Amino acid sequence: MRPPLPRMSRLAWLMGLYAENYQRLTSLFEFSQLREGRYVSHCPGGLDLLVDVVGIHAYTYELRLSYRMRDPVTGQPDPSAHVRVYRDARQAEATHCYVGRRWQDVLGLHPSPRVLFGHRLRMNSFLNKWLEYLKAQGHTGLVAWSSEEPDEEALSCA
């Protein structure tokens, strides 16, 4: 009989997702060449992917990934993911996502730490699968990206 495999904690699983998200993002574009502003990737037969570089700091980037679609009720880009990229740790964390509903509508105003942690796992799993899908659609390499002026309305929806 084999000894049981060690179990991975939920925190280790989440940290693994952050590392994998970073790898998937770096397959889409090179961070060192980004400046604050909006970038768009056009793929034949697919939706345009928008990346708003909201902030560049000493060790982090703040990004928002979305399509040109908006929720008809709220006007928010839908779906969208706000991502904090930790360059030194080589991790990317979805800090919040908008897929039809705001986090307050899903979790309530005062979620327990356990509920909040589970939500972080789901958000980062969503980001991981979305990044895999984007790469399969052809949103890879700098040749697909061009700089675009963001509209003020889109930035105010963050």
C-alpha positions in Angstrom: 0.0 0.0 0.0 1.3 3.4 -1.0 1.5 6.2 1.6 -1.1 8.8 1.1 -0.1 11.9 -0.9 0.3 15.1 1.0 -2.8 17.3 0.8 -2.4 20.8 -0.5 -3.9 23.5 1.6 -6.4 26.0 0.2 -3.8 28.7 0.6 -1.2 26.7 -1.3 -3.8 26.1 -4.0 -4.5 29.8 -4.3 -0.8 30.7 -4.4 -0.4 28.2 -7.2 -3.2 29.8 -9.1 -1.6 33.2 -8.7 1.7 31.8 -10.2 -0.1 30.1 -13.1 -2.1 33.3 -13.8 1.2 35.2 -14.0 2.6 32.6 -16.5 -0.6 32.8 -18.6 -0.5 36.7 -18.6 3.2 36.7 -19.7 2.2 34.5 -22.7 -0.2 37.3 -23.8 2.1 40.3 -23.5 5.4 41.5 -22.2 5.0 43.6 -19.1 8.2 45.6 -19.5 6.8 47.1 -22.7 3.5 48.3 -21.2 2.8 51.9 -20.2 -0.3 53.3 -18.5 -3.2 53.4 -20.9 -5.4 51.1 -23.0 -4.3 48.3 -25.2 -6.4 46.3 -27.6 -5.9 42.9 -29.2 -7.8 42.1 -32.3 -8.3 38.5 -33.3 -10.1 37.4 -36.6 -13.5 36.1 -35.8 -13.2 36.8 -32.0 -13.9 39.6 -29.6 -11.5 42.5 -29.1 -9.7 42.1 -25.8 -9.1 45.4 -23.9 -6.3 45.7 -21.3 -6.3 48.9 -19.3 -3.0 49.4 -17.5 -4.4 51.4 -14.6 -1.2 51.7 -12.6 2.5 50.9 -12.7 4.3 50.8 -9.4 7.8 49.7 -8.3 6.9 46.0 -8.0 3.3 45.8 -9.3 1.0 46.4 -12.3 -2.7 47.1 -11.9 -4.7 45.9 -14.9 -8.2 45.5 -16.0 -9.1 42.9 -18.7 -12.4 43.2 -20.5 -14.1 43.0 -23.9 -15.9 45.8 -25.6 -19.2 44.5 -24.2 -21.1 46.2 -21.4 -23.7 45.0 -19.0 -27.0 46.5 -20.2 -28.1 47.3 -16.6 -25.0 48.8 -15.0 -22.9 49.8 -18.0 -19.9 48.0 -16.6 -17.6 46.1 -18.9 -18.8 42.5 -18.7 -17.0 40.3 -18.2 -14.0 42.1 -16.6 -11.2 41.2 -14.2 -9.1 43.5 -12.2 -5.6 42.0 -11.8 -2.7 42.9 -9.6 0.6 41.6 -11.1 3.4 41.1 -8.6 6.5 41.3 -10.8 9.0 40.4 -8.1 7.0 37.3 -6.9 5.9 36.4 -10.4 2.2 36.2 -9.4 -1.0 37.7 -10.7 -4.0 38.0 -8.5 -7.6 38.7 -9.6 -8.6 41.3 -7.0 -12.1 41.5 -8.2 -14.2 40.3 -11.2 -17.4 41.5 -12.7 -19.4 38.8 -14.4 -23.0 40.0 -14.3 -22.9 40.9 -10.6 -20.8 42.9 -8.2 -19.1 41.1 -5.3 -21.4 42.7 -2.8 -24.4 41.1 -4.5 -22.7 37.7 -4.4 -21.2 37.7 -0.9 -23.1 40.4 1.0 -21.4 43.4 2.7 -19.7 41.5 5.5 -18.6 38.1 4.3 -16.8 35.7 6.7 -13.1 35.1 6.0 -14.0 31.6 4.8 -16.5 32.9 2.3 -14.2 35.6 1.1 -11.3 33.1 0.7 -13.6 30.8 -1.3 -14.6 33.7 -3.5 -10.9 34.5 -4.2 -10.4 30.9 -5.2 -13.3 31.2 -7.7 -12.2 34.5 -9.1 -8.7 33.4 -9.7 -9.9 30.1 -11.2 -12.1 32.2 -13.5 -9.2 34.3 -14.5 -7.0 31.3 -15.1 -9.6 29.7 -17.4 -10.2 33.0 -19.2 -6.5 33.5 -19.8 -6.2 30.0 -21.3 -9.2 30.7 -23.5 -7.7 34.1 -24.7 -4.5 32.4 -25.7 -6.4 29.7 -27.6 -8.3 32.5 -29.4 -5.0 34.1 -30.6 -4.5 36.9 -28.2 -0.7 36.3 -27.9 2.4 38.1 -28.6 3.0 41.8 -29.0 2.0 41.8 -32.7 -1.6 41.4 -31.7 -1.6 44.5 -29.4 -2.0 48.1 -30.2 -2.3 51.1 -28.0 -5.7 52.8 -27.8 -7.0 55.9 -26.0 -9.3 54.8 -23.2 -12.7 56.4 -22.9 -13.2 58.2 -19.6 -16.5 56.4 -19.0 -14.8 53.0 -19.1 -12.1 54.1 -16.6 -14.6 55.5 -14.2 -16.4 52.2 -14.0 -13.5 50.6 -12.2 
